[in-house]
């Protein structure tokens, strides 16, 4: 049996101050559901039930809230995959769990596509802190996939990880803008082909 794959949980902590955490969680909902640029600071303050002074004390600017939001989204995914890997008996189990998690998102109520791709689309400057945070998340995700395909014995684990990453991107975008059933089927075919190439 192939050895299991383990992932370290994210090192970033959630804010301890209740008001700061409330702002972050409120921003996470609003940014994903309505778009980052369409949600202003006044809206965040009102929806979080905090004062303007409290908002600026904890975050200082909207950009800092946005990067915290990206970090929060990354944390959620990293924790979920770390938990899956801890329970999985093989890299194949982890890849199946990754695939199933994306498939579940495609049909979840309120699904609006990938939050990281959505955020990147709103900021054209590749050096903007939001784009940097998105890029770091994607590099982490791709490295996770490569670690799984390498452990699975795929002859070209880097290429395989790239294919899985792009298949996920396509499914998340196509599932929101088009047909989620077709997106799910295409994603499943790619995962099945990649794992078959590894002899799994």
CNS distance restraints for C-alpha pairs under 8 A (distance, minus, plus):
assign (resid   1 and name CA) (resid  90 and name CA) 7.48 0.50 0.50
assign (resid   2 and name CA) (resid  90 and name CA) 5.75 0.50 0.50
assign (resid   2 and name CA) (resid  91 and name CA) 7.26 0.50 0.50
assign (resid   2 and name CA) (resid 151 and name CA) 7.27 0.50 0.50
assign (resid   2 and name CA) (resid 152 and name CA) 6.84 0.50 0.50
assign (resid   3 and name CA) (resid  89 and name CA) 7.39 0.50 0.50
assign (resid   3 and name CA) (resid  90 and name CA) 5.85 0.50 0.50
assign (resid   3 and name CA) (resid  91 and name CA) 7.38 0.50 0.50
assign (resid   3 and name CA) (resid 151 and name CA) 7.34 0.50 0.50
assign (resid   4 and name CA) (resid  85 and name CA) 7.44 0.50 0.50
assign (resid   4 and name CA) (resid  88 and name CA) 6.67 0.50 0.50
assign (resid   4 and name CA) (resid  89 and name CA) 5.30 0.50 0.50
assign (resid   4 and name CA) (resid  90 and name CA) 4.27 0.50 0.50
assign (resid   4 and name CA) (resid  91 and name CA) 5.66 0.50 0.50
assign (resid   5 and name CA) (resid  85 and name CA) 6.07 0.50 0.50
assign (resid   5 and name CA) (resid  86 and name CA) 7.90 0.50 0.50
assign (resid   5 and name CA) (resid  88 and name CA) 7.86 0.50 0.50
assign (resid   5 and name CA) (resid  90 and name CA) 6.61 0.50 0.50
assign (resid   5 and name CA) (resid  91 and name CA) 5.66 0.50 0.50
assign (resid   5 and name CA) (resid  94 and name CA) 7.65 0.50 0.50
assign (resid   5 and name CA) (resid 147 and name CA) 7.73 0.50 0.50
assign (resid   5 and name CA) (resid 148 and name CA) 6.74 0.50 0.50
assign (resid   5 and name CA) (resid 151 and name CA) 7.37 0.50 0.50
assign (resid   6 and name CA) (resid  82 and name CA) 6.78 0.50 0.50
assign (resid   6 and name CA) (resid  85 and name CA) 5.38 0.50 0.50
assign (resid   6 and name CA) (resid  86 and name CA) 6.25 0.50 0.50
assign (resid   7 and name CA) (resid  81 and name CA) 7.40 0.50 0.50
assign (resid   7 and name CA) (resid  82 and name CA) 5.07 0.50 0.50
assign (resid   7 and name CA) (resid  85 and name CA) 6.69 0.50 0.50
assign (resid   7 and name CA) (resid  86 and name CA) 7.97 0.50 0.50
assign (resid   7 and name CA) (resid 144 and name CA) 7.96 0.50 0.50
assign (resid   8 and name CA) (resid  82 and name CA) 6.37 0.50 0.50
assign (resid   9 and name CA) (resid  78 and name CA) 6.11 0.50 0.50
assign (resid   9 and name CA) (resid  79 and name CA) 5.54 0.50 0.50
assign (resid   9 and name CA) (resid  82 and name CA) 5.81 0.50 0.50
assign (resid  10 and name CA) (resid  75 and name CA) 5.86 0.50 0.50
assign (resid  10 and name CA) (resid  78 and name CA) 6.18 0.50 0.50
assign (resid  10 and name CA) (resid  79 and name CA) 6.76 0.50 0.50
assign (resid  12 and name CA) (resid  71 and name CA) 7.92 0.50 0.50
assign (resid  12 and name CA) (resid  75 and name CA) 7.37 0.50 0.50
assign (resid  14 and name CA) (resid  21 and name CA) 7.02 0.50 0.50
assign (resid  14 and name CA) (resid  72 and name CA) 7.70 0.50 0.50
assign (resid  15 and name CA) (resid  20 and name CA) 6.13 0.50 0.50
assign (resid  15 and name CA) (resid  21 and name CA) 5.21 0.50 0.50
assign (resid  16 and name CA) (resid  20 and name CA) 7.50 0.50 0.50
assign (resid  16 and name CA) (resid  21 and name CA) 6.87 0.50 0.50
assign (resid  17 and name CA) (resid  21 and name CA) 6.24 0.50 0.50
assign (resid  18 and name CA) (resid  22 and name CA) 6.04 0.50 0.50
assign (resid  19 and name CA) (resid  23 and name CA) 6.22 0.50 0.50
assign (resid  19 and name CA) (resid  48 and name CA) 7.88 0.50 0.50
assign (resid  19 and name CA) (resid  50 and name CA) 6.92 0.50 0.50
assign (resid  19 and name CA) (resid  54 and name CA) 7.65 0.50 0.50
assign (resid  20 and name CA) (resid  24 and name CA) 6.34 0.50 0.50
assign (resid  20 and name CA) (resid  55 and name CA) 7.54 0.50 0.50
assign (resid  20 and name CA) (resid  58 and name CA) 6.00 0.50 0.50
assign (resid  20 and name CA) (resid  59 and name CA) 7.92 0.50 0.50
assign (resid  21 and name CA) (resid  25 and name CA) 6.16 0.50 0.50
assign (resid  22 and name CA) (resid  26 and name CA) 5.98 0.50 0.50
assign (resid  22 and name CA) (resid  48 and name CA) 6.03 0.50 0.50
assign (resid  23 and name CA) (resid  27 and name CA) 6.01 0.50 0.50
assign (resid  23 and name CA) (resid  44 and name CA) 7.02 0.50 0.50
assign (resid  23 and name CA) (resid  45 and name CA) 7.49 0.50 0.50
assign (resid  23 and name CA) (resid  48 and name CA) 5.27 0.50 0.50
assign (resid  23 and name CA) (resid  50 and name CA) 7.96 0.50 0.50
assign (resid  23 and name CA) (resid  55 and name CA) 7.60 0.50 0.50
assign (resid  24 and name CA) (resid  28 and name CA) 6.10 0.50 0.50
assign (resid  24 and name CA) (resid  65 and name CA) 6.76 0.50 0.50
assign (resid  24 and name CA) (resid  68 and name CA) 7.11 0.50 0.50
assign (resid  24 and name CA) (resid  69 and name CA) 6.42 0.50 0.50
assign (resid  25 and name CA) (resid  29 and name CA) 6.48 0.50 0.50
assign (resid  26 and name CA) (resid  30 and name CA) 6.24 0.50 0.50
assign (resid  26 and name CA) (resid  44 and name CA) 7.08 0.50 0.50
assign (resid  26 and name CA) (resid  47 and name CA) 6.82 0.50 0.50
assign (resid  26 and name CA) (resid  48 and name CA) 5.95 0.50 0.50
assign (resid  27 and name CA) (resid  31 and name CA) 5.61 0.50 0.50
assign (resid  27 and name CA) (resid  44 and name CA) 6.50 0.50 0.50
assign (resid  27 and name CA) (resid  65 and name CA) 7.38 0.50 0.50
assign (resid  27 and name CA) (resid  66 and name CA) 7.80 0.50 0.50
assign (resid  27 and name CA) (resid  69 and name CA) 6.91 0.50 0.50
assign (resid  28 and name CA) (resid  32 and name CA) 6.14 0.50 0.50
assign (resid  28 and name CA) (resid  69 and name CA) 5.74 0.50 0.50
assign (resid  28 and name CA) (resid  72 and name CA) 7.99 0.50 0.50
assign (resid  29 and name CA) (resid  33 and name CA) 6.03 0.50 0.50
assign (resid  30 and name CA) (resid  34 and name CA) 5.55 0.50 0.50
assign (resid  30 and name CA) (resid  35 and name CA) 7.03 0.50 0.50
assign (resid  30 and name CA) (resid  36 and name CA) 7.57 0.50 0.50
assign (resid  30 and name CA) (resid  39 and name CA) 6.96 0.50 0.50
assign (resid  31 and name CA) (resid  35 and name CA) 4.69 0.50 0.50
assign (resid  31 and name CA) (resid  36 and name CA) 4.47 0.50 0.50
assign (resid  31 and name CA) (resid  37 and name CA) 7.96 0.50 0.50
assign (resid  31 and name CA) (resid  39 and name CA) 6.77 0.50 0.50
assign (resid  32 and name CA) (resid  36 and name CA) 7.18 0.50 0.50
assign (resid  32 and name CA) (resid 112 and name CA) 7.28 0.50 0.50
assign (resid  32 and name CA) (resid 115 and name CA) 6.24 0.50 0.50
assign (resid  33 and name CA) (resid 110 and name CA) 7.56 0.50 0.50
assign (resid  33 and name CA) (resid 112 and name CA) 6.98 0.50 0.50
assign (resid  34 and name CA) (resid  38 and name CA) 6.63 0.50 0.50
assign (resid  34 and name CA) (resid  39 and name CA) 7.11 0.50 0.50
assign (resid  35 and name CA) (resid  39 and name CA) 6.75 0.50 0.50
assign (resid  35 and name CA) (resid 118 and name CA) 7.84 0.50 0.50
assign (resid  35 and name CA) (resid 119 and name CA) 7.95 0.50 0.50
assign (resid  36 and name CA) (resid  66 and name CA) 7.58 0.50 0.50
assign (resid  36 and name CA) (resid 119 and name CA) 7.04 0.50 0.50
assign (resid  36 and name CA) (resid 122 and name CA) 7.41 0.50 0.50
assign (resid  37 and name CA) (resid 122 and name CA) 7.19 0.50 0.50
assign (resid  39 and name CA) (resid  43 and name CA) 6.26 0.50 0.50
assign (resid  39 and name CA) (resid  44 and name CA) 7.05 0.50 0.50
assign (resid  40 and name CA) (resid  44 and name CA) 6.41 0.50 0.50
assign (resid  40 and name CA) (resid  62 and name CA) 7.90 0.50 0.50
assign (resid  41 and name CA) (resid  45 and name CA) 6.14 0.50 0.50
assign (resid  41 and name CA) (resid  62 and name CA) 6.37 0.50 0.50
assign (resid  42 and name CA) (resid  46 and name CA) 6.15 0.50 0.50
assign (resid  42 and name CA) (resid  52 and name CA) 7.97 0.50 0.50
assign (resid  43 and name CA) (resid  47 and name CA) 5.96 0.50 0.50
assign (resid  44 and name CA) (resid  48 and name CA) 5.89 0.50 0.50
assign (resid  45 and name CA) (resid  49 and name CA) 6.12 0.50 0.50
assign (resid  45 and name CA) (resid  50 and name CA) 5.54 0.50 0.50
assign (resid  45 and name CA) (resid  51 and name CA) 6.44 0.50 0.50
assign (resid  45 and name CA) (resid  52 and name CA) 6.36 0.50 0.50
assign (resid  45 and name CA) (resid  55 and name CA) 6.68 0.50 0.50
assign (resid  46 and name CA) (resid  50 and name CA) 6.69 0.50 0.50
assign (resid  46 and name CA) (resid  51 and name CA) 7.95 0.50 0.50
assign (resid  50 and name CA) (resid  54 and name CA) 6.18 0.50 0.50
assign (resid  50 and name CA) (resid  55 and name CA) 6.70 0.50 0.50
assign (resid  51 and name CA) (resid  55 and name CA) 6.33 0.50 0.50
assign (resid  52 and name CA) (resid  56 and name CA) 6.30 0.50 0.50
assign (resid  53 and name CA) (resid  57 and name CA) 5.95 0.50 0.50
assign (resid  54 and name CA) (resid  58 and name CA) 6.28 0.50 0.50
assign (resid  55 and name CA) (resid  59 and name CA) 6.05 0.50 0.50
assign (resid  55 and name CA) (resid  60 and name CA) 6.98 0.50 0.50
assign (resid  56 and name CA) (resid  60 and name CA) 4.06 0.50 0.50
assign (resid  56 and name CA) (resid  61 and name CA) 6.46 0.50 0.50
assign (resid  59 and name CA) (resid  64 and name CA) 5.81 0.50 0.50
assign (resid  59 and name CA) (resid  65 and name CA) 6.19 0.50 0.50
assign (resid  60 and name CA) (resid  64 and name CA) 6.99 0.50 0.50
assign (resid  61 and name CA) (resid  65 and name CA) 6.83 0.50 0.50
assign (resid  62 and name CA) (resid  66 and name CA) 6.26 0.50 0.50
assign (resid  63 and name CA) (resid  67 and name CA) 6.30 0.50 0.50
assign (resid  63 and name CA) (resid 129 and name CA) 7.92 0.50 0.50
assign (resid  63 and name CA) (resid 130 and name CA) 7.76 0.50 0.50
assign (resid  64 and name CA) (resid  68 and name CA) 6.09 0.50 0.50
assign (resid  65 and name CA) (resid  69 and name CA) 6.07 0.50 0.50
assign (resid  66 and name CA) (resid  70 and name CA) 6.39 0.50 0.50
assign (resid  66 and name CA) (resid 130 and name CA) 6.86 0.50 0.50
assign (resid  67 and name CA) (resid  71 and name CA) 6.22 0.50 0.50
assign (resid  67 and name CA) (resid 129 and name CA) 6.74 0.50 0.50
assign (resid  67 and name CA) (resid 130 and name CA) 5.47 0.50 0.50
assign (resid  67 and name CA) (resid 133 and name CA) 6.67 0.50 0.50
assign (resid  68 and name CA) (resid  72 and name CA) 6.04 0.50 0.50
assign (resid  69 and name CA) (resid  73 and name CA) 6.22 0.50 0.50
assign (resid  70 and name CA) (resid  74 and name CA) 6.18 0.50 0.50
assign (resid  70 and name CA) (resid 116 and name CA) 7.16 0.50 0.50
assign (resid  70 and name CA) (resid 130 and name CA) 7.37 0.50 0.50
assign (resid  70 and name CA) (resid 133 and name CA) 6.57 0.50 0.50
assign (resid  70 and name CA) (resid 134 and name CA) 6.84 0.50 0.50
assign (resid  71 and name CA) (resid  75 and name CA) 6.05 0.50 0.50
assign (resid  71 and name CA) (resid 133 and name CA) 7.22 0.50 0.50
assign (resid  72 and name CA) (resid  76 and name CA) 6.32 0.50 0.50
assign (resid  73 and name CA) (resid  77 and name CA) 6.52 0.50 0.50
assign (resid  73 and name CA) (resid 115 and name CA) 7.79 0.50 0.50
assign (resid  74 and name CA) (resid  78 and name CA) 6.02 0.50 0.50
assign (resid  74 and name CA) (resid 137 and name CA) 6.30 0.50 0.50
assign (resid  75 and name CA) (resid  79 and name CA) 5.98 0.50 0.50
assign (resid  76 and name CA) (resid  80 and name CA) 6.21 0.50 0.50
assign (resid  77 and name CA) (resid  81 and name CA) 6.19 0.50 0.50
assign (resid  78 and name CA) (resid  82 and name CA) 6.02 0.50 0.50
assign (resid  79 and name CA) (resid  83 and name CA) 6.16 0.50 0.50
assign (resid  80 and name CA) (resid  84 and name CA) 6.23 0.50 0.50
assign (resid  81 and name CA) (resid  85 and name CA) 6.00 0.50 0.50
assign (resid  81 and name CA) (resid  94 and name CA) 7.87 0.50 0.50
assign (resid  81 and name CA) (resid  98 and name CA) 7.55 0.50 0.50
assign (resid  82 and name CA) (resid  86 and name CA) 6.19 0.50 0.50
assign (resid  83 and name CA) (resid  87 and name CA) 6.58 0.50 0.50
assign (resid  84 and name CA) (resid  88 and name CA) 6.03 0.50 0.50
assign (resid  84 and name CA) (resid  94 and name CA) 6.58 0.50 0.50
assign (resid  84 and name CA) (resid  97 and name CA) 7.05 0.50 0.50
assign (resid  85 and name CA) (resid  89 and name CA) 7.95 0.50 0.50
assign (resid  85 and name CA) (resid  94 and name CA) 5.83 0.50 0.50
assign (resid  88 and name CA) (resid  93 and name CA) 5.53 0.50 0.50
assign (resid  88 and name CA) (resid  94 and name CA) 6.15 0.50 0.50
assign (resid  89 and name CA) (resid  93 and name CA) 6.51 0.50 0.50
assign (resid  90 and name CA) (resid  94 and name CA) 6.74 0.50 0.50
assign (resid  91 and name CA) (resid  95 and name CA) 6.28 0.50 0.50
assign (resid  91 and name CA) (resid 148 and name CA) 5.15 0.50 0.50
assign (resid  91 and name CA) (resid 149 and name CA) 7.30 0.50 0.50
assign (resid  91 and name CA) (resid 151 and name CA) 6.32 0.50 0.50
assign (resid  91 and name CA) (resid 152 and name CA) 5.80 0.50 0.50
assign (resid  92 and name CA) (resid  96 and name CA) 6.10 0.50 0.50
assign (resid  92 and name CA) (resid 148 and name CA) 7.46 0.50 0.50
assign (resid  92 and name CA) (resid 152 and name CA) 6.72 0.50 0.50
assign (resid  92 and name CA) (resid 195 and name CA) 7.50 0.50 0.50
assign (resid  92 and name CA) (resid 200 and name CA) 7.26 0.50 0.50
assign (resid  93 and name CA) (resid  97 and name CA) 6.16 0.50 0.50
assign (resid  94 and name CA) (resid  98 and name CA) 6.20 0.50 0.50
assign (resid  94 and name CA) (resid 148 and name CA) 7.35 0.50 0.50
assign (resid  95 and name CA) (resid  99 and name CA) 6.13 0.50 0.50
assign (resid  95 and name CA) (resid 145 and name CA) 7.63 0.50 0.50
assign (resid  95 and name CA) (resid 148 and name CA) 6.99 0.50 0.50
assign (resid  95 and name CA) (resid 191 and name CA) 7.92 0.50 0.50
assign (resid  96 and name CA) (resid 100 and name CA) 6.02 0.50 0.50
assign (resid  97 and name CA) (resid 101 and name CA) 6.00 0.50 0.50
assign (resid  98 and name CA) (resid 102 and name CA) 6.48 0.50 0.50
assign (resid  99 and name CA) (resid 103 and name CA) 6.25 0.50 0.50
assign (resid  99 and name CA) (resid 187 and name CA) 7.64 0.50 0.50
assign (resid  99 and name CA) (resid 188 and name CA) 7.20 0.50 0.50
assign (resid  99 and name CA) (resid 191 and name CA) 7.29 0.50 0.50
assign (resid 100 and name CA) (resid 104 and name CA) 6.07 0.50 0.50
assign (resid 101 and name CA) (resid 105 and name CA) 6.34 0.50 0.50
assign (resid 102 and name CA) (resid 106 and name CA) 6.41 0.50 0.50
assign (resid 102 and name CA) (resid 168 and name CA) 7.20 0.50 0.50
assign (resid 102 and name CA) (resid 172 and name CA) 7.53 0.50 0.50
assign (resid 103 and name CA) (resid 107 and name CA) 7.07 0.50 0.50
assign (resid 103 and name CA) (resid 184 and name CA) 5.92 0.50 0.50
assign (resid 104 and name CA) (resid 108 and name CA) 6.17 0.50 0.50
assign (resid 105 and name CA) (resid 111 and name CA) 6.65 0.50 0.50
assign (resid 106 and name CA) (resid 111 and name CA) 6.53 0.50 0.50
assign (resid 106 and name CA) (resid 113 and name CA) 7.80 0.50 0.50
assign (resid 106 and name CA) (resid 171 and name CA) 7.83 0.50 0.50
assign (resid 106 and name CA) (resid 172 and name CA) 6.73 0.50 0.50
assign (resid 106 and name CA) (resid 175 and name CA) 5.78 0.50 0.50
assign (resid 106 and name CA) (resid 176 and name CA) 7.21 0.50 0.50
assign (resid 106 and name CA) (resid 180 and name CA) 5.96 0.50 0.50
assign (resid 106 and name CA) (resid 184 and name CA) 7.44 0.50 0.50
assign (resid 107 and name CA) (resid 111 and name CA) 7.05 0.50 0.50
assign (resid 107 and name CA) (resid 180 and name CA) 7.03 0.50 0.50
assign (resid 111 and name CA) (resid 176 and name CA) 6.92 0.50 0.50
assign (resid 112 and name CA) (resid 176 and name CA) 5.76 0.50 0.50
assign (resid 113 and name CA) (resid 117 and name CA) 7.82 0.50 0.50
assign (resid 113 and name CA) (resid 118 and name CA) 7.16 0.50 0.50
assign (resid 113 and name CA) (resid 172 and name CA) 5.11 0.50 0.50
assign (resid 113 and name CA) (resid 173 and name CA) 5.54 0.50 0.50
assign (resid 113 and name CA) (resid 175 and name CA) 7.20 0.50 0.50
assign (resid 113 and name CA) (resid 176 and name CA) 5.27 0.50 0.50
assign (resid 114 and name CA) (resid 118 and name CA) 6.05 0.50 0.50
assign (resid 114 and name CA) (resid 169 and name CA) 7.57 0.50 0.50
assign (resid 114 and name CA) (resid 172 and name CA) 5.69 0.50 0.50
assign (resid 114 and name CA) (resid 173 and name CA) 6.95 0.50 0.50
assign (resid 115 and name CA) (resid 119 and name CA) 6.05 0.50 0.50
assign (resid 116 and name CA) (resid 120 and name CA) 6.17 0.50 0.50
assign (resid 116 and name CA) (resid 134 and name CA) 5.77 0.50 0.50
assign (resid 117 and name CA) (resid 121 and name CA) 6.14 0.50 0.50
assign (resid 117 and name CA) (resid 134 and name CA) 7.82 0.50 0.50
assign (resid 118 and name CA) (resid 122 and name CA) 6.69 0.50 0.50
assign (resid 119 and name CA) (resid 123 and name CA) 6.91 0.50 0.50
assign (resid 119 and name CA) (resid 130 and name CA) 7.32 0.50 0.50
assign (resid 119 and name CA) (resid 131 and name CA) 7.68 0.50 0.50
assign (resid 119 and name CA) (resid 134 and name CA) 7.65 0.50 0.50
assign (resid 120 and name CA) (resid 124 and name CA) 7.36 0.50 0.50
assign (resid 120 and name CA) (resid 130 and name CA) 7.15 0.50 0.50
assign (resid 120 and name CA) (resid 131 and name CA) 5.60 0.50 0.50
assign (resid 120 and name CA) (resid 134 and name CA) 6.73 0.50 0.50
assign (resid 123 and name CA) (resid 128 and name CA) 7.20 0.50 0.50
assign (resid 123 and name CA) (resid 130 and name CA) 7.35 0.50 0.50
assign (resid 123 and name CA) (resid 131 and name CA) 6.83 0.50 0.50
assign (resid 125 and name CA) (resid 131 and name CA) 7.34 0.50 0.50
assign (resid 126 and name CA) (resid 131 and name CA) 5.59 0.50 0.50
assign (resid 126 and name CA) (resid 132 and name CA) 7.02 0.50 0.50
assign (resid 127 and name CA) (resid 131 and name CA) 6.38 0.50 0.50
assign (resid 127 and name CA) (resid 132 and name CA) 6.21 0.50 0.50
assign (resid 128 and name CA) (resid 132 and name CA) 6.27 0.50 0.50
assign (resid 129 and name CA) (resid 133 and name CA) 6.09 0.50 0.50
assign (resid 130 and name CA) (resid 134 and name CA) 6.18 0.50 0.50
assign (resid 131 and name CA) (resid 135 and name CA) 6.01 0.50 0.50
assign (resid 132 and name CA) (resid 136 and name CA) 6.17 0.50 0.50
assign (resid 133 and name CA) (resid 137 and name CA) 6.30 0.50 0.50
assign (resid 134 and name CA) (resid 138 and name CA) 6.24 0.50 0.50
assign (resid 135 and name CA) (resid 139 and name CA) 6.10 0.50 0.50
assign (resid 136 and name CA) (resid 140 and name CA) 6.19 0.50 0.50
assign (resid 137 and name CA) (resid 141 and name CA) 6.17 0.50 0.50
assign (resid 138 and name CA) (resid 142 and name CA) 6.05 0.50 0.50
assign (resid 139 and name CA) (resid 143 and name CA) 6.07 0.50 0.50
assign (resid 140 and name CA) (resid 144 and name CA) 6.18 0.50 0.50
assign (resid 141 and name CA) (resid 145 and name CA) 6.38 0.50 0.50
assign (resid 141 and name CA) (resid 165 and name CA) 7.91 0.50 0.50
assign (resid 142 and name CA) (resid 146 and name CA) 6.16 0.50 0.50
assign (resid 142 and name CA) (resid 161 and name CA) 6.07 0.50 0.50
assign (resid 142 and name CA) (resid 162 and name CA) 6.83 0.50 0.50
assign (resid 142 and name CA) (resid 165 and name CA) 6.36 0.50 0.50
assign (resid 143 and name CA) (resid 147 and name CA) 6.05 0.50 0.50
assign (resid 143 and name CA) (resid 161 and name CA) 7.67 0.50 0.50
assign (resid 144 and name CA) (resid 148 and name CA) 6.41 0.50 0.50
assign (resid 145 and name CA) (resid 149 and name CA) 6.21 0.50 0.50
assign (resid 145 and name CA) (resid 161 and name CA) 5.08 0.50 0.50
assign (resid 145 and name CA) (resid 164 and name CA) 7.48 0.50 0.50
assign (resid 145 and name CA) (resid 165 and name CA) 7.71 0.50 0.50
assign (resid 146 and name CA) (resid 150 and name CA) 5.86 0.50 0.50
assign (resid 146 and name CA) (resid 157 and name CA) 5.42 0.50 0.50
assign (resid 146 and name CA) (resid 158 and name CA) 5.50 0.50 0.50
assign (resid 146 and name CA) (resid 160 and name CA) 7.15 0.50 0.50
assign (resid 146 and name CA) (resid 161 and name CA) 4.81 0.50 0.50
assign (resid 147 and name CA) (resid 151 and name CA) 6.11 0.50 0.50
assign (resid 147 and name CA) (resid 157 and name CA) 7.71 0.50 0.50
assign (resid 148 and name CA) (resid 152 and name CA) 6.04 0.50 0.50
assign (resid 149 and name CA) (resid 153 and name CA) 6.38 0.50 0.50
assign (resid 149 and name CA) (resid 154 and name CA) 5.50 0.50 0.50
assign (resid 149 and name CA) (resid 157 and name CA) 5.08 0.50 0.50
assign (resid 149 and name CA) (resid 158 and name CA) 7.92 0.50 0.50
assign (resid 149 and name CA) (resid 160 and name CA) 6.80 0.50 0.50
assign (resid 149 and name CA) (resid 161 and name CA) 6.77 0.50 0.50
assign (resid 149 and name CA) (resid 195 and name CA) 7.77 0.50 0.50
assign (resid 149 and name CA) (resid 198 and name CA) 7.60 0.50 0.50
assign (resid 150 and name CA) (resid 154 and name CA) 5.61 0.50 0.50
assign (resid 150 and name CA) (resid 155 and name CA) 7.77 0.50 0.50
assign (resid 150 and name CA) (resid 156 and name CA) 7.77 0.50 0.50
assign (resid 150 and name CA) (resid 157 and name CA) 4.97 0.50 0.50
assign (resid 150 and name CA) (resid 158 and name CA) 7.96 0.50 0.50
assign (resid 152 and name CA) (resid 195 and name CA) 7.88 0.50 0.50
assign (resid 152 and name CA) (resid 198 and name CA) 6.29 0.50 0.50
assign (resid 152 and name CA) (resid 200 and name CA) 7.32 0.50 0.50
assign (resid 153 and name CA) (resid 157 and name CA) 7.77 0.50 0.50
assign (resid 153 and name CA) (resid 198 and name CA) 5.43 0.50 0.50
assign (resid 153 and name CA) (resid 199 and name CA) 7.69 0.50 0.50
assign (resid 154 and name CA) (resid 160 and name CA) 7.53 0.50 0.50
assign (resid 154 and name CA) (resid 194 and name CA) 7.95 0.50 0.50
assign (resid 154 and name CA) (resid 195 and name CA) 7.61 0.50 0.50
assign (resid 154 and name CA) (resid 197 and name CA) 6.41 0.50 0.50
assign (resid 154 and name CA) (resid 198 and name CA) 4.08 0.50 0.50
assign (resid 154 and name CA) (resid 199 and name CA) 7.63 0.50 0.50
assign (resid 155 and name CA) (resid 197 and name CA) 7.80 0.50 0.50
assign (resid 155 and name CA) (resid 198 and name CA) 6.74 0.50 0.50
assign (resid 156 and name CA) (resid 160 and name CA) 6.10 0.50 0.50
assign (resid 157 and name CA) (resid 161 and name CA) 6.00 0.50 0.50
assign (resid 158 and name CA) (resid 162 and name CA) 6.27 0.50 0.50
assign (resid 159 and name CA) (resid 163 and name CA) 6.28 0.50 0.50
assign (resid 160 and name CA) (resid 164 and name CA) 6.27 0.50 0.50
assign (resid 160 and name CA) (resid 194 and name CA) 6.28 0.50 0.50
assign (resid 161 and name CA) (resid 165 and name CA) 6.04 0.50 0.50
assign (resid 162 and name CA) (resid 166 and name CA) 6.14 0.50 0.50
assign (resid 163 and name CA) (resid 167 and name CA) 6.00 0.50 0.50
assign (resid 163 and name CA) (resid 190 and name CA) 7.61 0.50 0.50
assign (resid 164 and name CA) (resid 168 and name CA) 6.10 0.50 0.50
assign (resid 164 and name CA) (resid 190 and name CA) 6.86 0.50 0.50
assign (resid 164 and name CA) (resid 191 and name CA) 6.60 0.50 0.50
assign (resid 164 and name CA) (resid 194 and name CA) 7.85 0.50 0.50
assign (resid 165 and name CA) (resid 169 and name CA) 6.25 0.50 0.50
assign (resid 166 and name CA) (resid 170 and name CA) 6.03 0.50 0.50
assign (resid 167 and name CA) (resid 171 and name CA) 6.05 0.50 0.50
assign (resid 167 and name CA) (resid 186 and name CA) 7.65 0.50 0.50
assign (resid 167 and name CA) (resid 187 and name CA) 5.59 0.50 0.50
assign (resid 167 and name CA) (resid 190 and name CA) 6.78 0.50 0.50
assign (resid 168 and name CA) (resid 172 and name CA) 6.09 0.50 0.50
assign (resid 168 and name CA) (resid 187 and name CA) 6.56 0.50 0.50
assign (resid 169 and name CA) (resid 173 and name CA) 6.16 0.50 0.50
assign (resid 170 and name CA) (resid 174 and name CA) 5.64 0.50 0.50
assign (resid 170 and name CA) (resid 175 and name CA) 7.89 0.50 0.50
assign (resid 170 and name CA) (resid 183 and name CA) 7.36 0.50 0.50
assign (resid 171 and name CA) (resid 175 and name CA) 5.38 0.50 0.50
assign (resid 171 and name CA) (resid 180 and name CA) 7.55 0.50 0.50
assign (resid 171 and name CA) (resid 183 and name CA) 4.69 0.50 0.50
assign (resid 171 and name CA) (resid 184 and name CA) 6.37 0.50 0.50
assign (resid 171 and name CA) (resid 186 and name CA) 7.40 0.50 0.50
assign (resid 171 and name CA) (resid 187 and name CA) 6.14 0.50 0.50
assign (resid 172 and name CA) (resid 176 and name CA) 6.35 0.50 0.50
assign (resid 172 and name CA) (resid 183 and name CA) 7.64 0.50 0.50
assign (resid 173 and name CA) (resid 177 and name CA) 6.09 0.50 0.50
assign (resid 173 and name CA) (resid 178 and name CA) 7.93 0.50 0.50
assign (resid 174 and name CA) (resid 178 and name CA) 5.03 0.50 0.50
assign (resid 174 and name CA) (resid 179 and name CA) 6.46 0.50 0.50
assign (resid 174 and name CA) (resid 180 and name CA) 6.74 0.50 0.50
assign (resid 174 and name CA) (resid 183 and name CA) 5.85 0.50 0.50
assign (resid 175 and name CA) (resid 179 and name CA) 5.35 0.50 0.50
assign (resid 175 and name CA) (resid 180 and name CA) 3.81 0.50 0.50
assign (resid 175 and name CA) (resid 181 and name CA) 7.35 0.50 0.50
assign (resid 175 and name CA) (resid 182 and name CA) 7.66 0.50 0.50
assign (resid 175 and name CA) (resid 183 and name CA) 5.30 0.50 0.50
assign (resid 175 and name CA) (resid 184 and name CA) 7.43 0.50 0.50
assign (resid 176 and name CA) (resid 180 and name CA) 6.68 0.50 0.50
assign (resid 179 and name CA) (resid 183 and name CA) 6.22 0.50 0.50
assign (resid 180 and name CA) (resid 184 and name CA) 5.96 0.50 0.50
assign (resid 181 and name CA) (resid 185 and name CA) 6.24 0.50 0.50
assign (resid 182 and name CA) (resid 186 and name CA) 6.18 0.50 0.50
assign (resid 183 and name CA) (resid 187 and name CA) 6.16 0.50 0.50
assign (resid 184 and name CA) (resid 188 and name CA) 6.14 0.50 0.50
assign (resid 185 and name CA) (resid 189 and name CA) 6.21 0.50 0.50
assign (resid 186 and name CA) (resid 190 and name CA) 6.38 0.50 0.50
assign (resid 187 and name CA) (resid 191 and name CA) 6.33 0.50 0.50
assign (resid 188 and name CA) (resid 192 and name CA) 6.04 0.50 0.50
assign (resid 189 and name CA) (resid 193 and name CA) 6.07 0.50 0.50
assign (resid 190 and name CA) (resid 194 and name CA) 6.13 0.50 0.50
assign (resid 191 and name CA) (resid 195 and name CA) 6.14 0.50 0.50
assign (resid 192 and name CA) (resid 196 and name CA) 6.02 0.50 0.50
assign (resid 193 and name CA) (resid 197 and name CA) 6.19 0.50 0.50
assign (resid 194 and name CA) (resid 198 and name CA) 6.68 0.50 0.50
assign (resid 195 and name CA) (resid 199 and name CA) 6.56 0.50 0.50
assign (resid 195 and name CA) (resid 200 and name CA) 5.40 0.50 0.50
assign (resid 196 and name CA) (resid 200 and name CA) 5.29 0.50 0.50
